[in-house]
Amino acid sequence: MPLHEYQCRACGHEFEALVRRADTPSCPSCKGQDLERLLSAPAGVTSPERNIALARAEKKRWAPIHKGREHEEFQAALKEHDEHRMNAAATKKHKDD
């Protein structure tokens, strides 16, 4: 069974599927069967454009997770900064007494 790449025309999801000639695959995302078979590069052969497209797709896939981590790290740094500022203010107050 050959491995083909498809893009669903309904939802835009791209996926690979092992398909026999007589079978019609369905989109794993929306279960639609209005698919476009994409041109795939032979195994082991890639072009710079394909590598860039794969890198962009991977970056897009990880963006929500990365943004969440960035926000958590920012919040932790902000909290630490506030704690240091409060400690410095308390230390200065005790020195002035």
C-alpha positions as CSV (number, residue, x, y, z in Angstrom):
1,M,0.0,0.0,0.0
2,P,1.5,3.4,-1.0
3,L,1.7,6.3,1.4
4,H,0.1,9.4,0.1
5,E,-0.2,13.0,1.4
6,Y,-3.6,14.6,1.4
7,Q,-5.2,18.0,2.2
8,C,-8.8,18.2,3.2
9,R,-10.6,20.8,1.2
10,A,-13.2,21.2,3.9
11,C,-11.0,22.0,6.9
12,G,-7.5,22.3,5.4
13,H,-6.0,19.6,7.5
14,E,-2.9,17.9,5.9
15,F,-2.2,14.3,6.6
16,E,-0.6,11.1,5.3
17,A,-2.5,7.9,4.7
18,L,-1.7,4.4,3.5
19,V,-4.2,3.8,0.8
20,R,-5.0,1.0,-1.7
21,R,-6.0,2.1,-5.2
22,A,-9.7,1.2,-4.7
23,D,-10.1,2.9,-1.3
24,T,-10.9,6.5,-0.6
25,P,-9.4,7.9,2.7
26,S,-11.2,10.3,4.9
27,C,-9.8,13.3,6.8
28,P,-8.9,12.3,10.4
29,S,-9.9,15.8,11.6
30,C,-13.4,16.3,10.1
31,K,-14.0,12.9,8.5
32,G,-14.6,14.6,5.1
33,Q,-13.7,12.8,1.9
34,D,-13.3,15.9,-0.3
35,L,-9.5,15.5,-0.4
36,E,-6.7,16.8,-2.6
37,R,-3.8,14.5,-3.1
38,L,-0.6,16.4,-2.6
39,L,2.6,15.9,-4.5
40,S,5.1,14.2,-2.2
41,A,8.8,14.1,-2.5
42,P,10.4,10.6,-2.8
43,A,11.6,9.2,0.4
44,G,14.9,10.6,1.5
45,V,14.8,13.5,-1.0
46,T,13.9,16.9,0.2
47,S,14.1,20.3,-1.3
48,P,14.9,23.5,0.6
49,E,11.4,24.8,0.0
50,R,9.9,21.6,1.6
51,N,12.3,21.9,4.6
52,I,11.2,25.5,5.1
53,A,7.5,24.5,4.9
54,L,8.0,21.6,7.4
55,A,9.8,24.0,9.8
56,R,7.0,26.6,9.5
57,A,4.4,23.9,10.1
58,E,6.3,22.6,13.2
59,K,6.7,26.2,14.5
60,K,3.0,26.8,14.0
61,R,2.1,23.5,15.8
62,W,4.2,24.4,18.8
63,A,3.3,28.1,19.0
64,P,0.4,27.8,21.5
65,I,2.5,25.7,23.8
66,H,5.5,28.0,23.5
67,K,3.3,31.1,24.2
68,G,1.9,29.4,27.3
69,R,5.4,28.7,28.6
70,E,6.6,32.2,27.8
71,H,3.6,33.6,29.8
72,E,4.3,31.3,32.8
73,E,8.0,32.3,32.8
74,F,7.1,36.0,32.6
75,Q,4.6,35.7,35.5
76,A,7.2,33.8,37.6
77,A,9.9,36.5,36.9
78,L,7.4,39.2,37.7
79,K,6.4,37.6,41.0
80,E,10.1,37.2,41.9
81,H,10.8,40.8,41.0
82,D,7.9,42.0,43.2
83,E,9.2,39.8,46.1
84,H,12.7,41.3,45.9
85,R,11.2,44.8,45.7
86,M,9.1,44.2,48.8
87,N,12.1,42.7,50.7
88,A,14.3,45.7,49.7
89,A,11.6,48.1,50.9
90,A,11.2,46.3,54.2
91,T,15.0,46.2,54.7
92,K,15.3,50.0,54.0
93,K,12.5,50.7,56.5
94,H,14.2,48.7,59.3
95,K,17.5,50.6,58.6
96,D,15.7,54.0,58.9
97,D,14.3,53.1,62.3
